[in-house]
Amino acid sequence: MPARYRILLSSDEQQQLKDIIHQTKIAKHKRIHAQIILALDENGPKLTELQTI
């Protein structure tokens, strides 16, 4: 099935999401959403399934 939406993040956007992931006091759902978006980004490194959990 072809992708419905393409996610192309700039390096600044990628860094913002990485900062969210590494924060200690942040809601779990926000961290998970940031990990999913990074995993789907076509410009960034491909994350494994374990890295997105």
ChimeraX attribute file (.defattr): number of C-alpha atoms within 10 A of each C-alpha:
attribute: neighborCount
match mode: 1-to-1
recipient: residues
	/A:1	3
	/A:2	4
	/A:3	6
	/A:4	6
	/A:5	7
	/A:6	9
	/A:7	15
	/A:8	15
	/A:9	17
	/A:10	12
	/A:11	11
	/A:12	9
	/A:13	12
	/A:14	18
	/A:15	13
	/A:16	12
	/A:17	20
	/A:18	15
	/A:19	12
	/A:20	19
	/A:21	18
	/A:22	10
	/A:23	10
	/A:24	9
	/A:25	7
	/A:26	11
	/A:27	10
	/A:28	10
	/A:29	9
	/A:30	13
	/A:31	20
	/A:32	15
	/A:33	15
	/A:34	18
	/A:35	19
	/A:36	17
	/A:37	16
	/A:38	25
	/A:39	18
	/A:40	18
	/A:41	17
	/A:42	13
	/A:43	13
	/A:44	15
	/A:45	10
	/A:46	12
	/A:47	14
	/A:48	9
	/A:49	9
	/A:50	6
	/A:51	10
	/A:52	16
	/A:53	9
